[in-house]
C-alpha cells in the first residue's frame, strides 16, 4: 500500500478548467485502480501560503543552525514543515496545474519554494548538489489552451526542474493543449486528453 499526495493548483470550477478536469479524472481512475492506497489531497488555494521572503529565509537559516526563532518565523516554519512532511511521507505525488501567463500559478511556485530544504530534499557535496528523493514517483498534469513548442513552454519545465533538484527522475507528464487555439476541435482534444489521463492513472 502506497501513500499518494494529490496537489491541486487551481481553484476554478471543473466546468471551466481543463487542469481541474484532469485532476478529477486522474484521481477517480487512481482510486479505482489502487483502492488500498492512502490518498492525501491538498488544494493549494485552500492553504495559507506566505511568500518566500526575509522572514522565511531567516527562519530557514535559524532552523538549520538550531537557533531560537521569533514568533513570526516559527509561524511560517510550521507551515513549511506541514507541507514538507507531507511531501516526504508520500511514495507518489500528483501535481495538477494550468499554464497561466507563461508560467505556473503563484501558489504552486510558493509551495515548491517550501520544499527546497537542505538535508531534507537535497544536499551539497564537493561534486555539486545531490537530490535526496530518487525513489519517489511524480505525475504532472498540465493544461494549456495554446500549443507551445517544447523550447517555449515554461510551466512544466519549471516544475520538472524543481523535482530534479530533489533527485526525482521517475516523472510521468500528461498535457492537454490547444483546446483554446483550435475551438472547432476543443471537445475532441479534451476528451482524448482525459482518456490519456485516466489511462496514466491506472499505471501510476
C-alpha positions as CSV (number, residue, x, y, z in Angstrom):
1,X,0.0,0.0,0.0
2,X,1.4,3.4,-1.0
3,X,0.7,6.9,0.2
4,X,-0.1,9.2,-2.7
5,X,-0.2,13.0,-2.4
6,X,-2.5,14.9,-4.8
7,X,-1.6,18.5,-5.2
8,X,-4.2,20.8,-7.0
9,X,-3.0,24.3,-8.0
10,X,-6.2,25.7,-9.4
11,X,-9.4,26.8,-7.7
12,X,-11.6,27.3,-10.7
13,X,-14.7,25.1,-11.2
14,X,-14.1,21.9,-13.2
15,X,-16.5,23.0,-16.0
16,X,-14.2,26.0,-16.7
17,X,-10.9,24.4,-16.1
18,X,-9.2,21.6,-18.0
19,X,-6.5,21.1,-15.4
20,X,-9.1,20.5,-12.8
21,X,-10.9,18.0,-15.1
22,X,-7.5,16.3,-15.4
23,X,-7.1,16.2,-11.6
24,X,-10.5,14.8,-11.0
25,X,-10.2,12.2,-13.8
26,X,-6.8,11.0,-12.6
27,X,-8.0,10.9,-9.0
28,X,-11.1,8.8,-9.9
29,X,-9.1,6.4,-12.1
30,X,-6.4,6.1,-9.5
31,X,-8.8,5.4,-6.6
32,X,-10.5,2.7,-8.7
33,X,-7.1,1.1,-9.6
34,X,-5.5,1.4,-6.2
35,X,-8.3,1.1,-3.6
36,X,-5.9,0.2,-0.8
37,X,-3.6,3.2,-1.2
38,X,-3.7,6.1,1.3
39,X,-4.6,9.4,-0.6
40,X,-3.8,12.8,0.8
41,X,-5.5,15.7,-1.1
42,X,-4.2,19.3,-1.0
43,X,-5.7,22.2,-2.9
44,X,-3.1,24.9,-2.6
45,X,-5.8,27.6,-2.8
46,X,-7.3,26.4,0.4
47,X,-3.9,26.8,2.2
48,X,-2.3,29.7,3.9
49,X,0.9,30.1,1.9
50,X,3.1,33.0,2.8
51,X,5.6,34.0,0.2
52,X,9.3,33.3,0.5
53,X,10.9,36.5,1.8
54,X,13.1,37.9,4.6
55,X,11.2,36.2,7.5
56,X,11.1,32.8,5.9
57,X,14.7,32.9,4.7
58,X,15.9,34.0,8.2
59,X,13.7,31.3,9.8
60,X,15.2,28.6,7.4
61,X,18.7,29.7,8.4
62,X,17.9,29.7,12.1
63,X,16.4,26.2,11.9
64,X,19.5,24.9,10.2
65,X,21.6,26.5,12.9
66,X,19.4,25.3,15.8
67,X,18.8,29.0,16.8
68,X,15.7,30.4,18.5
69,X,13.0,31.7,16.2
70,X,10.8,34.8,16.6
71,X,7.0,34.2,16.7
72,X,6.7,35.3,13.1
73,X,9.5,33.0,11.9
74,X,8.1,30.0,13.8
75,X,4.6,30.6,12.4
76,X,6.0,30.4,8.9
77,X,8.2,27.4,9.7
78,X,5.1,25.4,10.9
79,X,3.6,25.9,7.5
80,X,6.7,24.8,5.8
81,X,7.0,21.7,8.0
82,X,3.4,20.7,7.3
83,X,3.9,20.7,3.5
84,X,7.4,19.3,3.6
85,X,6.5,16.4,5.8
86,X,3.5,15.6,3.6
87,X,5.8,15.6,0.6
88,X,8.5,13.5,2.2
89,X,5.9,10.9,3.5
90,X,4.4,10.3,0.1
91,X,5.6,7.5,-2.1
92,X,3.9,9.1,-5.1
93,X,2.9,12.7,-5.9
94,X,0.4,14.0,-8.4
95,X,0.6,17.7,-9.3
96,X,-2.2,19.3,-11.4
97,X,-1.8,22.8,-12.7
98,X,-2.6,25.1,-15.6
99,X,-0.3,27.2,-17.7
100,X,-1.2,30.8,-16.7
101,X,0.6,33.7,-18.3
102,X,3.5,31.6,-19.4
103,X,4.1,30.0,-16.0
104,X,2.6,28.2,-13.1
105,X,0.1,29.6,-10.6
106,X,1.8,31.6,-7.9
107,X,0.6,29.2,-5.2
108,X,2.5,26.3,-6.8
109,X,5.6,28.4,-7.1
110,X,5.3,29.2,-3.4
111,X,4.7,25.5,-2.5
112,X,7.8,24.4,-4.4
113,X,9.8,27.1,-2.5
114,X,8.9,25.3,0.7
115,X,10.4,22.0,-0.4
116,X,13.9,23.4,-1.0
117,X,15.3,22.3,2.3
118,X,19.0,21.2,2.6
119,X,19.5,17.8,4.2
120,X,15.8,17.0,3.6
121,X,15.3,17.1,-0.2
122,X,18.8,17.8,-1.4
123,X,22.4,18.2,-0.1
124,X,25.5,19.9,-1.2
125,X,28.6,17.9,-2.0
126,X,32.1,18.6,-3.3
127,X,30.8,17.4,-6.7
128,X,27.7,19.6,-6.5
129,X,24.1,19.4,-5.5
130,X,22.6,15.9,-5.0
131,X,18.9,15.2,-4.6
132,X,17.8,13.0,-1.7
133,X,14.4,11.7,-3.0
134,X,15.3,9.4,-6.0
135,X,12.7,6.8,-5.1
136,X,9.6,9.0,-5.5
137,X,7.3,8.9,-8.5
138,X,5.5,12.0,-9.7
139,X,2.7,12.6,-12.2
140,X,2.5,16.1,-13.7
141,X,-1.0,17.0,-15.1
142,X,-0.9,20.3,-17.1
143,X,-3.4,22.1,-19.3
144,X,-2.6,24.9,-21.7
145,X,-5.0,26.5,-24.1
146,X,-2.5,27.1,-26.8
147,X,0.1,24.8,-28.5
148,X,3.7,25.6,-27.4
149,X,7.0,24.4,-28.7
150,X,8.9,22.5,-26.1
151,X,11.5,25.3,-26.0
152,X,8.8,27.9,-25.3
153,X,6.8,26.1,-22.7
154,X,7.7,27.2,-19.2
155,X,5.3,25.7,-16.6
156,X,6.1,22.0,-17.0
157,X,9.8,22.7,-17.4
158,X,9.7,24.8,-14.3
159,X,8.1,22.1,-12.1
160,X,10.4,19.4,-13.5
161,X,13.5,21.5,-12.7
162,X,12.4,21.7,-9.1
163,X,11.7,17.9,-8.9
164,X,15.1,17.1,-10.5
165,X,16.8,19.2,-7.8
166,X,15.3,16.7,-5.3
167,X,16.6,13.8,-7.3
168,X,13.2,12.8,-8.7
169,X,13.6,11.3,-12.2
170,X,10.5,9.0,-12.4
171,X,8.1,11.6,-13.8
172,X,5.0,11.0,-15.9
173,X,3.8,14.0,-17.8
174,X,0.3,14.3,-19.2
175,X,-0.5,17.5,-21.2
176,X,-3.8,18.7,-22.8
177,X,-3.1,21.7,-25.0
178,X,-4.6,23.6,-28.0
179,X,-8.3,23.5,-26.9
180,X,-8.5,27.3,-27.0
181,X,-6.3,27.7,-30.0
182,X,-8.5,25.3,-32.0
183,X,-12.1,25.9,-30.7
184,X,-13.5,23.7,-33.5
185,X,-11.6,20.7,-32.1
186,X,-11.9,21.7,-28.4
187,X,-14.2,18.9,-27.3
188,X,-12.2,16.1,-29.1
189,X,-8.9,17.5,-27.8
190,X,-10.1,17.5,-24.2
191,X,-11.8,14.1,-24.5
192,X,-8.7,12.4,-25.8
193,X,-6.6,14.1,-23.2
194,X,-8.8,12.9,-20.4
195,X,-8.7,9.4,-21.7
196,X,-4.9,9.5,-21.6
197,X,-5.1,11.0,-18.1
198,X,-7.3,8.1,-16.9
199,X,-5.0,5.5,-18.5
200,X,-1.9,7.1,-17.0
201,X,-3.5,6.9,-13.5
202,X,-4.1,3.1,-13.9
203,X,-0.4,2.5,-14.4
204,X,0.9,5.0,-11.9
